[in-house]
Amino acid sequence: MNGDFFNHEVTVPEMLMARDHRVEMQRELISSIGNPVVCFMLNIPGPRKVSEDFKWAFDEGIKRIKGKLDDYGLMINKDAVEENVTGYVFYASVKGDAVDIKKAMCEIEEADRMGRIFDIDVLRTDGSKVSREEFGMGPRKCLMCELEAHLCARNRTHTIGEMVEEIHGIIRAVREQKQF
């Protein structure tokens, strides 16, 4: 990837097209294999969705997902990675119960501050998303404070610049820890 790729500012139409593409990919995986699907992306606010830090965090997320599924004895039947200006996406068709898979993925999201930037959806074979609330977990917390993330997002409590700077700081701290 070149610098132009990293410097691209994503437009709303590009994000909408990417969302539609993700839904289609999820449907295809479900219909072709018949298992629940894990769809993983990074929670990156603002118009720049790709960078060296974000790619590293995405790869780290995939490692954590595969490791956690393995810990639970859940097998990936098929997976795929997409990288484009709207961000990085990992899809995995997983043999198992969708709620059990979601519980495992929530463990990753809640494990540390890096997990807070992970967005790991689990879709049932009917295409519906498994919600954290279905097994007693509350809404996700904001990266910047301890309020519910959707409240801060709705109220625009924190600037995009503050959040992106915090995300880069989290990623760099984890990278440094892993080097030792």
C-alpha positions in Angstrom: 0.0 0.0 0.0 1.3 3.4 -0.8 1.0 6.8 1.0 -2.0 7.8 -1.2 -3.9 4.8 0.2 -3.2 5.9 3.8 -4.0 9.5 3.1 -7.3 8.9 1.4 -10.3 10.5 3.2 -13.3 8.2 2.9 -16.5 9.8 1.7 -20.0 8.9 3.0 -20.9 7.2 -0.3 -17.8 5.1 0.0 -18.7 4.1 3.5 -22.3 3.2 2.5 -21.0 1.1 -0.4 -18.6 -0.7 1.9 -21.4 -1.4 4.4 -23.5 -2.9 1.6 -20.6 -5.0 0.4 -20.0 -6.3 4.0 -23.6 -7.3 4.3 -23.4 -9.1 0.9 -20.2 -10.9 1.9 -21.8 -12.0 5.2 -24.9 -13.3 3.4 -22.7 -15.2 0.9 -20.7 -16.9 3.7 -23.8 -17.8 5.6 -25.6 -19.2 2.5 -22.7 -21.1 1.1 -21.6 -22.7 4.4 -24.5 -22.4 6.7 -22.6 -21.4 9.8 -22.6 -18.2 11.9 -20.2 -15.5 10.7 -17.7 -13.4 12.5 -17.1 -10.0 11.0 -14.3 -8.0 12.4 -13.3 -4.4 11.8 -11.7 -1.6 13.8 -13.6 1.2 15.4 -11.9 4.2 13.8 -13.7 7.5 13.8 -13.1 10.1 11.1 -12.4 9.9 7.4 -9.0 8.1 7.5 -9.6 4.4 8.0 -6.2 2.9 7.1 -2.6 3.4 8.4 0.3 1.3 9.4 -0.9 1.4 13.0 -4.4 0.4 12.0 -3.1 -2.5 9.9 -1.0 -3.7 12.8 -4.0 -3.6 15.2 -6.2 -5.3 12.6 -3.7 -8.2 12.2 -3.4 -8.4 16.0 -7.2 -8.6 16.2 -7.3 -11.5 13.8 -4.6 -13.3 15.8 -6.7 -12.8 19.0 -9.9 -14.0 17.2 -8.3 -17.1 15.9 -6.7 -17.8 19.3 -9.9 -17.3 21.2 -11.9 -19.5 18.8 -9.2 -22.2 19.2 -9.4 -21.9 23.0 -13.1 -22.6 22.8 -12.7 -25.5 20.3 -14.6 -23.5 17.6 -13.4 -24.2 14.1 -13.2 -21.7 11.2 -14.5 -23.3 8.0 -13.6 -20.4 5.7 -12.2 -16.9 6.2 -11.4 -13.9 4.1 -9.6 -10.5 4.6 -10.4 -7.3 2.7 -8.3 -4.2 2.7 -9.5 -1.0 1.1 -9.7 2.7 1.8 -12.8 2.2 4.0 -10.8 0.0 6.3 -9.9 -3.6 7.0 -12.4 -6.4 7.3 -12.0 -10.0 8.4 -14.8 -12.5 7.8 -14.9 -16.0 9.2 -17.5 -18.8 8.9 -17.4 -20.5 12.3 -18.8 -23.9 13.2 -20.6 -23.4 16.5 -23.4 -21.7 18.3 -23.7 -18.0 17.5 -24.2 -16.9 21.1 -21.2 -18.9 22.3 -19.1 -17.4 19.5 -20.3 -13.8 20.5 -19.4 -14.5 24.2 -15.9 -15.5 23.1 -15.6 -12.4 20.9 -16.7 -10.1 23.8 -13.9 -11.5 25.9 -11.5 -10.1 23.3 -13.3 -6.8 23.2 -13.2 -6.5 27.0 -9.7 -7.9 27.6 -7.8 -4.7 27.4 -7.8 -1.2 25.9 -6.9 -2.6 22.5 -10.0 -4.6 22.6 -12.0 -1.4 22.8 -11.1 -0.5 19.2 -12.2 -3.9 17.9 -15.6 -4.2 16.4 -16.5 -7.9 16.3 -20.0 -8.8 15.1 -21.4 -12.3 15.1 -24.2 -13.1 12.7 -26.6 -16.0 13.1 -27.5 -18.2 10.1 -30.6 -16.1 9.6 -28.4 -13.0 9.2 -29.3 -11.3 12.5 -26.6 -10.0 14.8 -26.1 -11.5 18.3 -26.3 -8.7 20.8 -24.1 -8.4 24.0 -27.3 -7.7 25.9 -28.6 -11.2 25.1 -26.3 -12.7 27.7 -26.2 -9.9 30.2 -23.4 -7.8 29.0 -24.0 -4.0 29.0 -23.3 -1.7 26.1 -19.7 -0.9 25.2 -17.9 1.8 27.1 -16.4 4.9 25.4 -12.7 4.7 24.6 -12.1 8.1 26.2 -14.3 7.9 29.3 -16.5 5.4 31.1 -19.8 6.5 29.6 -21.6 4.3 27.1 -19.9 4.6 23.7 -23.1 5.3 21.8 -24.0 8.2 24.1 -20.6 9.9 23.5 -20.9 9.2 19.8 -24.4 10.7 19.6 -23.5 13.7 21.7 -20.1 14.2 20.0 -18.5 14.4 23.5 -15.0 13.9 22.1 -13.5 15.2 18.9 -12.4 12.9 16.2 -8.9 14.1 16.5 -8.8 13.3 20.3 -10.2 9.8 19.6 -7.8 9.0 16.8 -4.8 10.2 18.8 -5.9 8.0 21.7 -6.3 5.0 19.4 -2.8 5.5 17.9 -1.5 5.7 21.5 -3.1 2.5 22.5 -1.8 0.7 19.4 1.7 1.9 19.9 1.7 1.0 23.6 0.6 -2.6 22.8 3.2 -2.9 20.0 5.9 -1.8 22.3 4.9 -4.3 24.9 4.9 -7.1 22.3 8.5 -6.2 21.3 9.8 -7.2 24.7 
